[in-house]
Amino acid sequence: MSVSVNGLEIAEAAILAEVQYHPAPDLDAARREAATALVLRELLLREARTGGLLGDADEPETQDAAIDRLLSTAVRVPTADEATCRRYYENNRRRFRSSDLAEAQHILIAAPPDDAPARAAARAQAQELLSAVERDPAAFGALARANSDCPSAANDGHLGQIARGSSVPEFETYLFSLGEGEVCATLVETRYGFHVLRLLRRIEGRELPFDAVRETIAHNLSVAARETATRQYLRLLVGQARINGLDLKGADSPLVQ
């Protein structure tokens, strides 16, 4: 991949070294992202030198500091005022809620995810326990104490309060679909093994008042505005530059998206 910016060639070795910082679906995409990052960095360093923010220093830390100073002066982002924050809050009230909580009880029969015989044996044992719980729900705690491979066995399998997003998705999918007091009719399979699961209590999240999230909203709006302004500034630099081997002005450019 041959890339140059304003007559300066970006070495292939430099692109390959940069690839590690740009995870992508395939190597070609990663190389393109790496080359883009290096071209933009060179444009920013050129502006920093022109503005007297950077001498001939080659140390990455010094260059990074100069780029930060350049962006802090070239990219101006106004602070979101009260009215803007409140308008965003009113238009996105569903986002500002405390997490739903679930109090749960389970029996875990553990098995490594890559051990098929152990998984089969764990499934069979867990199925027997589920059948036992269905026959006598009051026996759940005793069965957990005697059989569960989770430390919660010492507390009858009680897991306490679980917030959405704090457990593995496959576990939460079942947990938050149950009614209070309901035992899941099927085993819950996760990377840890097989779970016999019961929901004890559900605590619905509540809407958070504006005053509780005002600073978060202001910060998020500021970050979004800075990203937009920085992208616009980079488009300006790209438009003034001579770039070969890489299209940063086309519809598929990361600066256009």
C-alpha positions as CSV (number, residue, x, y, z in Angstrom):
1,M,0.0,0.0,0.0
2,S,1.6,3.2,-1.2
3,V,0.4,6.4,0.5
4,S,1.7,9.9,0.5
5,V,0.6,13.3,1.8
6,N,1.9,16.6,0.5
7,G,4.8,14.7,-1.1
8,L,5.7,12.8,2.1
9,E,5.5,9.1,1.8
10,I,3.9,7.1,4.6
11,A,6.1,4.0,4.9
12,E,4.5,0.6,4.5
13,A,6.3,-0.4,7.7
14,A,4.7,2.5,9.6
15,I,1.2,1.4,8.3
16,L,1.8,-2.2,9.4
17,A,2.9,-1.0,12.8
18,E,-0.2,1.1,13.2
19,V,-2.6,-1.7,12.1
20,Q,-2.6,-3.2,15.6
21,Y,-4.5,-0.1,16.9
22,H,-7.3,-0.5,14.3
23,P,-9.3,-3.7,14.7
24,A,-11.3,-4.3,11.5
25,P,-13.2,-7.2,9.8
26,D,-10.2,-7.9,7.5
27,L,-6.5,-6.9,7.0
28,D,-7.3,-4.6,4.1
29,A,-9.8,-2.6,6.1
30,A,-7.3,-2.4,9.0
31,R,-4.5,-1.2,6.7
32,R,-6.8,1.5,5.3
33,E,-7.8,2.7,8.8
34,A,-4.1,2.7,9.9
35,A,-3.1,4.7,6.8
36,T,-5.9,7.2,7.4
37,A,-4.8,7.7,11.0
38,L,-1.2,8.3,9.9
39,V,-2.2,10.7,7.1
40,L,-4.4,12.7,9.5
41,R,-1.6,12.8,12.1
42,E,0.8,14.1,9.6
43,L,-1.6,16.9,8.6
44,L,-2.1,17.9,12.2
45,L,1.6,17.9,12.9
46,R,2.2,20.1,9.8
47,E,-0.4,22.6,11.2
48,A,1.2,22.4,14.6
49,R,4.6,23.3,13.2
50,T,3.1,26.1,11.0
51,G,1.5,27.5,14.1
52,G,4.7,27.4,16.1
53,L,3.4,24.7,18.4
54,L,6.0,22.1,17.5
55,G,9.7,22.4,16.6
56,D,11.7,19.5,15.2
57,A,11.0,17.2,18.1
58,D,10.4,13.6,17.0
59,E,9.2,12.2,20.3
60,P,5.6,10.9,20.0
61,E,4.7,12.4,23.4
62,T,5.9,15.8,22.3
63,Q,4.0,15.5,19.0
64,D,0.8,14.3,20.8
65,A,1.0,17.3,23.2
66,A,1.4,19.7,20.2
67,I,-1.6,18.1,18.4
68,D,-3.7,18.5,21.6
69,R,-2.7,22.2,21.8
70,L,-3.6,22.7,18.2
71,L,-7.0,21.1,18.5
72,S,-7.8,23.0,21.7
73,T,-7.3,26.3,19.8
74,A,-8.6,25.3,16.3
75,V,-11.7,23.4,17.5
76,R,-14.0,25.6,19.5
77,V,-16.9,23.9,21.2
78,P,-19.5,25.9,23.2
79,T,-20.7,24.6,26.5
80,A,-24.2,23.2,26.4
81,D,-26.5,25.7,28.2
82,E,-29.4,24.8,30.5
83,A,-32.0,25.1,27.8
84,T,-30.1,22.8,25.4
85,C,-29.6,20.2,28.1
86,R,-33.2,20.3,29.2
87,R,-34.4,20.0,25.6
88,Y,-32.2,17.0,25.1
89,Y,-33.5,15.5,28.3
90,E,-37.2,16.0,27.3
91,N,-36.5,14.4,23.9
92,N,-34.7,11.4,25.4
93,R,-36.5,10.7,28.7
94,R,-36.4,6.9,28.2
95,R,-32.6,7.0,28.3
96,F,-32.6,8.5,31.8
97,R,-33.8,5.7,34.0
98,S,-32.3,3.7,36.8
99,S,-31.6,0.1,35.9
100,D,-34.3,-2.6,36.3
101,L,-33.3,-4.9,39.1
102,A,-34.1,-8.6,39.6
103,E,-33.7,-10.6,42.8
104,A,-32.9,-14.2,41.7
105,Q,-32.1,-17.6,43.0
106,H,-30.3,-20.3,41.0
107,I,-28.6,-23.7,41.0
108,L,-25.5,-23.9,38.8
109,I,-24.1,-27.1,37.4
110,A,-20.8,-26.0,36.1
111,A,-19.1,-27.3,33.0
112,P,-16.3,-25.9,30.7
113,P,-17.7,-24.5,27.4
114,D,-15.3,-26.6,25.3
115,D,-15.8,-30.0,27.0
116,A,-18.7,-31.7,25.3
117,P,-19.0,-34.8,27.5
118,A,-18.9,-32.6,30.7
119,R,-21.6,-30.3,29.2
120,A,-23.8,-33.2,28.4
121,A,-23.4,-34.6,32.0
122,A,-24.0,-31.2,33.5
123,R,-27.2,-30.7,31.4
124,A,-28.5,-34.1,32.5
125,Q,-27.9,-33.3,36.2
126,A,-29.4,-29.8,35.9
127,Q,-32.5,-31.3,34.2
128,E,-33.0,-33.7,37.1
129,L,-32.8,-30.7,39.5
130,L,-35.2,-28.6,37.5
131,S,-37.7,-31.5,37.6
132,A,-37.2,-31.8,41.3
133,V,-37.8,-28.1,41.8
134,E,-41.0,-28.2,39.6
135,R,-42.3,-31.1,41.8
136,D,-41.5,-29.2,45.0
137,P,-40.6,-25.5,44.6
138,A,-40.0,-25.2,48.4
139,A,-37.0,-27.5,48.0
140,F,-35.1,-25.0,45.8
141,G,-32.9,-23.8,48.6
142,A,-32.0,-27.2,49.9
143,L,-31.2,-28.4,46.4
144,A,-29.0,-25.4,45.8
145,R,-27.1,-26.0,49.0
146,A,-26.5,-29.6,48.1
147,N,-25.7,-29.3,44.4
148,S,-24.9,-25.8,43.1
149,D,-21.3,-25.1,42.0
150,C,-21.8,-21.3,42.7
151,P,-20.7,-19.7,45.9
152,S,-24.3,-18.6,46.3
153,A,-25.1,-22.2,47.3
154,A,-24.2,-21.3,50.9
155,N,-27.1,-18.9,50.8
156,D,-29.7,-21.2,49.2
157,G,-28.7,-20.0,45.7
158,H,-29.7,-16.4,46.3
159,L,-27.9,-14.0,43.9
160,G,-29.2,-10.8,45.4
161,Q,-30.1,-7.9,43.1
162,I,-29.0,-8.1,39.5
163,A,-29.1,-5.0,37.3
164,R,-29.7,-5.2,33.6
165,G,-26.3,-5.4,31.9
166,S,-24.4,-6.8,34.8
167,S,-24.7,-10.5,33.9
168,V,-24.2,-12.5,30.7
169,P,-26.9,-11.7,28.1
170,E,-28.2,-15.3,27.9
171,F,-28.8,-15.4,31.6
172,E,-30.6,-12.0,31.6
173,T,-32.8,-12.9,28.7
174,Y,-34.5,-15.5,30.7
175,L,-34.3,-13.8,34.1
176,F,-36.1,-10.6,33.0
177,S,-38.8,-12.5,31.2
178,L,-40.0,-14.4,34.3
179,G,-42.8,-13.4,36.6
180,E,-42.1,-13.0,40.3
181,G,-41.8,-16.3,42.0
182,E,-41.6,-18.1,38.7
183,V,-39.1,-20.9,38.0
184,C,-37.8,-20.9,34.4
185,A,-39.3,-23.8,32.6
186,T,-36.1,-24.5,30.7
187,L,-32.5,-24.8,31.7
188,V,-30.5,-21.6,31.2
189,E,-27.3,-22.4,29.4
190,T,-24.3,-20.0,29.7
191,R,-20.6,-20.3,29.3
192,Y,-20.4,-21.3,33.0
193,G,-22.7,-24.3,32.7
194,F,-26.5,-24.9,33.2
195,H,-28.7,-22.9,35.6
196,V,-32.0,-23.7,37.3
197,L,-33.4,-20.2,37.7
198,R,-36.1,-18.6,39.7
199,L,-37.1,-14.9,39.8
200,L,-38.0,-13.9,43.3
201,R,-38.7,-10.2,42.9
202,R,-38.6,-7.5,40.1
203,I,-37.8,-3.9,40.8
204,E,-38.6,-1.7,37.9
205,G,-36.2,1.2,37.1
206,R,-37.5,4.7,37.6
207,E,-37.1,7.8,35.6
208,L,-34.2,10.0,36.8
209,P,-35.0,13.7,37.4
210,F,-33.3,16.3,35.2
211,D,-31.1,17.6,38.0
212,A,-29.6,14.2,38.5
213,V,-28.4,13.8,34.9
214,R,-27.8,17.5,33.9
215,E,-24.0,17.2,34.1
216,T,-23.9,13.9,32.3
217,I,-26.0,15.4,29.5
218,A,-23.8,18.5,29.3
219,H,-20.7,16.3,29.1
220,N,-22.1,14.0,26.4
221,L,-23.3,16.9,24.3
222,S,-19.9,18.5,24.6
223,V,-18.1,15.3,23.5
224,A,-20.5,14.9,20.6
225,A,-20.0,18.5,19.5
226,R,-16.2,18.2,19.8
227,E,-16.2,15.1,17.7
228,T,-18.3,16.8,15.0
229,A,-16.1,20.0,15.1
230,T,-12.9,18.0,14.9
231,R,-14.2,16.0,12.0
232,Q,-15.0,19.2,10.2
233,Y,-11.6,20.6,10.9
234,L,-10.0,17.4,9.6
235,R,-12.1,17.6,6.4
236,L,-10.7,21.2,5.9
237,L,-7.1,20.0,6.2
238,V,-7.8,17.0,3.9
239,G,-9.3,19.4,1.3
240,Q,-6.2,21.5,1.3
241,A,-3.8,18.6,1.1
242,R,-2.3,16.5,-1.7
243,I,-3.0,12.9,-0.8
244,N,-2.1,10.0,-3.0
245,G,-3.1,6.3,-2.6
246,L,-5.9,7.0,-0.2
247,D,-9.3,8.6,-0.9
248,L,-10.3,10.7,2.1
249,K,-12.7,12.9,0.1
250,G,-15.0,10.2,-1.3
251,A,-18.4,9.1,0.0
252,D,-16.8,6.1,1.8
253,S,-14.3,8.2,3.7
254,P,-14.5,8.0,7.5
255,L,-14.5,11.8,7.5
256,V,-17.7,11.9,5.4
257,Q,-19.7,9.5,7.5
